[in-house]
């Protein structure tokens, strides 16, 4: 493991999977003292690298003050993306993750970001670009990059609806549009009246693989019915999500909800749960039950459960799909933030990546309608 020092802060560089495994304690030391999303947990990162790290260079930075970890920069280096002969320093998990950010111990934000920027100014040359995707709008990095010596630009990458949960389910229902509220209540009552209905989440690690297989099947059947590939279109992606689910279940951070008719799963919702926040990742439902609105019923029951256990936020993650507007009108933004060496070629790279992002957003907007 390479190491260097800036501002009396030790920076250790993790470059391989063996050293990453040995560094798990760094995440453990921050889990109760930093803002961590499901997508920058150790479990997500190590599984992501296992399935998608080929051809990329691990570049995780561990920041240590005396004997205490004060932050983690879960980065990697790619080369030659989109035909450009440049290196890109990116977050591990880019493209497959919804919120990615630096992990910073509470109270150490200023020294962490100052040290990080000083180090990046040393390693970013005219043919290297810092390309940070899916950064939440409340990330602490923005002002420090702007105050540095980089050329930079940024663009909205994702719209992320969320519910700020009230204390009771009835109070939440009163916040909804009247017609949608009546339909939700009616469809929920009808399902449990007409079927041998139950709603629960998977707790048994022995059945998580099978439950994930059902979720994947339900999700893919719906999207193939629309002549679209769906999220789980490759074996690699399917295996990745199954392994993440197993790892997150062990950490008690997974809620895989299932709506059943008897023993038959008719709707499934994959969510992650951290620090009184529930992150709704993906779902699927049986097309034979679509007339019973089982997807909507299951989602309503998941929100209701979140309220009952005292969650503060139900996060729909990235994507401003039309159906989410029935559940909430609150939205956050993710940004794509690009910084480069202050030169003409650096400005060219930045302009290209931002234009690329705008094009991707147009395509996403088309399919979210």
C-alpha positions in Angstrom: 0.0 0.0 0.0 1.5 3.4 -1.1 1.4 6.2 1.4 2.2 9.9 1.6 1.5 12.8 3.9 -0.1 16.3 3.3 -1.0 18.7 6.1 0.0 16.1 8.6 -2.7 13.8 7.2 -1.5 10.4 6.1 -2.9 9.2 2.7 -2.9 5.5 2.0 -3.6 4.4 -1.5 -5.4 1.1 -1.9 -4.6 -0.5 -5.3 -5.7 -4.1 -5.1 -8.5 -6.3 -3.8 -6.3 -7.9 -1.1 -5.5 -4.5 0.4 -9.1 -3.5 0.1 -10.3 -6.5 2.1 -7.7 -5.7 4.7 -9.0 -2.1 4.9 -12.6 -3.0 5.8 -12.1 -1.6 9.3 -11.8 1.9 7.7 -15.4 1.7 6.7 -16.4 0.2 10.1 -14.7 3.0 11.9 -16.8 5.6 10.0 -20.2 4.0 9.8 -21.6 5.8 12.9 -19.6 9.0 12.4 -20.1 9.9 8.7 -22.8 10.2 6.0 -22.7 6.8 4.2 -25.0 5.8 1.4 -25.6 2.2 0.3 -23.6 2.8 -2.8 -20.3 3.7 -1.0 -20.5 1.0 1.7 -17.7 -1.5 1.8 -20.2 -4.2 0.7 -21.2 -2.4 -2.4 -17.7 -1.4 -3.4 -16.0 -4.7 -3.0 -18.8 -6.5 -4.9 -18.8 -3.8 -7.6 -15.1 -4.3 -8.1 -15.4 -8.0 -8.3 -17.8 -7.8 -11.2 -17.0 -4.6 -12.9 -13.4 -3.7 -12.0 -11.7 -5.5 -14.9 -9.7 -3.1 -17.0 -9.8 -0.4 -14.3 -7.2 0.6 -11.7 -8.2 0.8 -8.1 -7.4 4.1 -6.5 -9.0 4.2 -3.1 -7.6 6.9 -0.8 -7.7 6.4 3.0 -7.1 9.6 5.0 -5.7 9.2 8.6 -5.1 11.7 11.3 -2.7 10.2 13.9 -4.4 6.8 14.5 -7.9 7.7 13.3 -9.4 7.4 9.8 -11.0 10.7 8.9 -12.2 9.9 5.4 -12.3 7.6 2.4 -12.2 8.6 -1.3 -13.5 5.4 -3.1 -12.0 6.2 -6.4 -10.7 4.3 -9.5 -8.9 5.2 -12.7 -10.2 4.4 -16.2 -8.5 4.9 -19.5 -9.7 5.5 -23.0 -13.4 6.0 -22.4 -15.4 7.2 -25.4 -12.2 7.1 -27.5 -10.4 9.8 -25.7 -6.8 8.9 -24.8 -7.1 10.3 -21.2 -7.3 8.9 -17.7 -10.5 9.5 -15.8 -10.5 9.5 -12.0 -14.0 8.3 -11.1 -15.9 6.9 -8.2 -16.0 3.2 -7.9 -19.6 2.3 -8.8 -20.1 4.9 -11.4 -23.1 4.1 -13.7 -24.4 1.3 -11.4 -24.9 3.5 -8.3 -27.4 6.2 -7.3 -25.6 8.3 -4.7 -21.8 8.3 -4.6 -19.7 10.6 -2.4 -16.6 10.9 -0.3 -17.0 9.4 3.2 -15.9 12.0 5.8 -15.8 11.8 9.6 -18.1 14.4 11.2 -16.1 17.4 12.2 -13.2 16.7 9.9 -14.7 18.0 6.6 -12.4 21.0 6.1 -9.1 19.2 6.6 -10.3 16.2 4.6 -11.3 18.2 1.5 -8.3 20.5 1.6 -6.0 17.5 1.8 -7.9 15.7 -1.0 -7.8 18.7 -3.3 -4.1 19.3 -2.7 -3.3 15.7 -3.4 -5.5 15.7 -6.6 -3.7 18.8 -7.8 -0.5 16.9 -7.6 -1.7 13.8 -9.5 -3.9 15.4 -12.2 -1.9 16.2 -15.3 -3.0 17.6 -18.7 -4.1 14.1 -19.7 -6.1 13.2 -16.5 -9.7 14.3 -15.7 -11.6 14.1 -12.4 -15.0 12.9 -13.5 -17.3 12.5 -10.5 -20.8 11.1 -11.2 -24.0 10.9 -9.1 -22.8 13.3 -6.4 -25.6 14.5 -4.1 -26.3 18.2 -4.1 -25.4 18.4 -0.4 -21.9 17.0 -0.9 -19.1 19.0 0.7 -16.7 18.7 -2.3 -18.1 21.5 -4.5 -16.7 24.6 -2.8 -13.2 23.0 -2.4 -12.9 22.1 -6.1 -14.0 25.6 -7.1 -11.4 27.2 -4.7 -8.6 25.1 -6.2 -6.6 25.5 -9.4 -8.6 23.3 -11.7 -10.7 24.1 -14.6 -14.1 22.7 -13.8 -17.8 22.5 -14.9 -20.8 20.6 -13.7 -24.3 19.6 -14.8 -27.4 18.1 -13.3 -27.2 14.3 -13.8 -30.2 12.9 -11.9 -33.4 14.1 -10.3 -34.1 12.1 -7.1 -37.6 12.3 -5.6 -38.0 11.5 -1.9 -40.7 11.4 0.8 -40.1 13.2 4.1 -42.0 10.8 6.2 -44.5 12.1 8.8 -45.0 10.4 12.1 -48.1 8.4 11.0 -49.5 6.6 7.9 -52.7 8.6 8.1 -50.9 11.8 8.1 -48.9 10.7 5.0 -52.2 9.7 3.3 -53.6 13.1 3.9 -50.7 14.6 1.9 -51.6 12.7 -1.2 -53.9 13.7 -4.0 -57.4 12.6 -3.1 -58.0 10.4 -6.1 -54.7 8.6 -5.7 -55.3 8.1 -2.0 -58.7 6.6 -2.6 -57.4 4.3 -5.3 -54.5 3.2 -3.1 -56.7 2.4 -0.2 -59.3 0.6 -2.4 -56.7 -1.5 -4.2 -55.0 -2.5 -1.0 -58.3 -3.5 0.6 -59.3 -5.4 -2.5 -56.1 -7.4 -2.7 -56.3 -8.7 0.8 -60.0 -9.4 0.5 -59.8 -11.3 -2.8 -56.5 -13.1 -2.2 -54.6 -14.9 0.6 -52.5 -11.8 0.9 -49.4 -11.2 3.0 -46.6 -8.6 3.1 -43.2 -9.0 4.7 -39.5 -8.7 4.0 -36.9 -11.4 3.7 -34.9 -12.0 6.9 -33.6 -15.5 6.2 -30.2 -15.6 4.5 -31.0 -19.1 3.2 -33.8 -17.9 0.9 -32.3 -14.5 -0.2 -30.9 -16.0 -3.4 -34.3 -17.4 -4.4 -36.1 -14.2 -3.5 -33.7 -12.2 -5.6 -34.2 -14.6 -8.5 -38.0 -13.9 -8.2 -37.4 -10.2 -8.1 -35.2 -10.3 -11.2 -37.7 -12.5 -13.1 -40.6 -10.2 -12.3 -38.7 -7.1 -13.2 -37.4 -8.5 -16.5 -40.7 -9.8 -17.6 -42.3 -6.4 -17.2 -39.6 -4.6 -19.2 -39.4 -7.2 -21.9 -43.1 -6.8 -22.3 -42.3 -3.2 -23.2 -39.5 -4.3 -25.6 -36.8 -2.9 -23.3 -33.8 -4.7 -21.7 -34.5 -4.0 -18.0 -31.8 -3.5 -15.4 -30.9 -7.1 -15.0 -30.1 -7.7 -18.7 -26.8 -9.6 -18.1 -25.7 -12.4 -15.9 -22.9 -10.2 -14.5 -25.4 -7.6 -13.3 -27.7 -10.2 -11.9 -24.9 -11.9 -10.0 -23.6 -8.6 -8.7 -27.0 -7.6 -7.2 -27.5 -11.0 -5.7 -24.1 -10.9 -4.0 -24.8 -7.3 -2.8 -28.1 -8.4 -1.3 -26.4 -11.2 0.6 -23.8 -8.9 1.9 -26.3 -6.2 2.9 -28.6 -8.7 4.6 -25.7 -9.7 6.8 -25.2 -6.1 7.8 -29.0 -5.7 8.4 -29.1 -3.0 5.7 -31.4 -4.9 3.2 -35.2 -4.8 3.0 -36.4 -7.1 0.2 -40.2 -6.7 0.5 -42.6 -9.3 -0.9 -46.3 -9.1 -1.5 -47.7 -12.6 -1.7 -50.9 -14.5 -2.7 -50.5 -17.6 -0.6 -46.9 -18.7 -1.3 -46.8 -17.0 -4.7 -44.8 -13.7 -4.8 -46.8 -11.2 -6.9 -44.7 -8.1 -6.3 -41.2 -7.5 -4.9 -39.3 -4.4 -3.8 -35.6 -4.2 -3.3 -34.6 -1.5 -0.9 -31.6 -0.6 1.4 -32.0 0.8 4.8 -29.4 3.0 6.6 -29.6 5.6 9.3 -33.5 5.9 9.3 -33.5 6.3 5.6 -34.9 3.7 3.2 -33.6 3.7 -0.4 -36.1 2.2 -2.9 -33.8 0.6 -5.5 -35.9 -1.5 -7.8 -39.1 -3.5 -8.0 -41.0 -6.1 -10.1 -44.5 -7.4 -10.2 -46.4 -10.3 -11.8 -48.1 -9.2 -15.0 -51.0 -11.5 -14.3 -51.8 -9.4 -11.3 -51.3 -6.0 -12.9 -55.1 -5.3 -12.9 -54.9 -5.5 -9.1 -52.2 -2.8 -9.1 -50.0 -5.0 -7.0 -46.9 -2.8 -7.7 -48.7 0.2 -6.2 -50.1 -1.8 -3.3 -46.6 -3.2 -2.4 -45.0 0.2 -2.6 -47.7 1.7 -0.4 -47.1 -1.0 2.2 -43.3 -0.4 2.0 -43.8 3.3 2.7 -46.3 2.4 5.5 -43.8 0.0 7.1 -41.1 2.7 6.9 -43.3 5.1 8.8 -44.1 2.5 11.4 -40.5 1.7 12.2 -39.6 5.4 12.5 -37.8 6.1 9.3 -37.4 9.8 8.4 -37.0 9.5 4.6 -38.2 7.2 1.9 -35.9 7.8 -1.1 -36.9 6.9 -4.6 -33.3 7.4 -5.8 -32.5 8.7 -9.2 -35.1 9.0 -12.0 -38.0 11.5 -12.3 -40.4 8.9 -13.5 -44.1 10.0 -13.8 -45.4 7.5 -11.2 -43.2 8.9 -8.4 -45.1 12.2 -8.7 -48.1 10.5 -7.1 -46.2 9.7 -4.0 -44.2 13.0 -3.4 -43.4 16.4 -4.9 -40.0 16.6 -3.1 -36.9 16.3 -5.2 -33.1 16.4 -4.8 -30.4 16.6 -7.5 -27.3 14.7 -8.3 -24.6 16.4 -10.2 -21.8 15.3 -12.5 -18.8 17.4 -11.6 -15.7 17.4 -13.9 -12.4 19.0 -13.1 -9.2 19.1 -15.2 -5.7 20.5 -15.5 -5.9 24.2 -16.3 -5.1 24.1 -20.0 -6.8 24.3 -23.4 -6.9 20.5 -23.7 -8.3 20.3 -20.2 -11.1 22.6 -21.1 -11.8 20.5 -24.2 -12.2 17.4 -22.1 -14.5 19.1 -19.7 -16.7 20.4 -22.5 -16.9 17.0 -24.1 -17.9 15.2 -20.9 -20.5 17.8 -20.0 -22.0 17.6 -23.5 -22.0 13.8 -23.2 -23.9 14.1 -19.9 -26.5 16.4 -21.5 -27.1 13.9 -24.3 -27.5 11.0 -21.8 -30.0 13.1 -19.9 -32.1 13.7 -23.0 -32.2 9.9 -23.6 -33.1 9.2 -20.0 -35.9 11.8 -20.1 -37.4 10.1 -23.2 -37.7 6.8 -21.5 -38.9 8.1 -18.1 -42.1 9.4 -19.6 
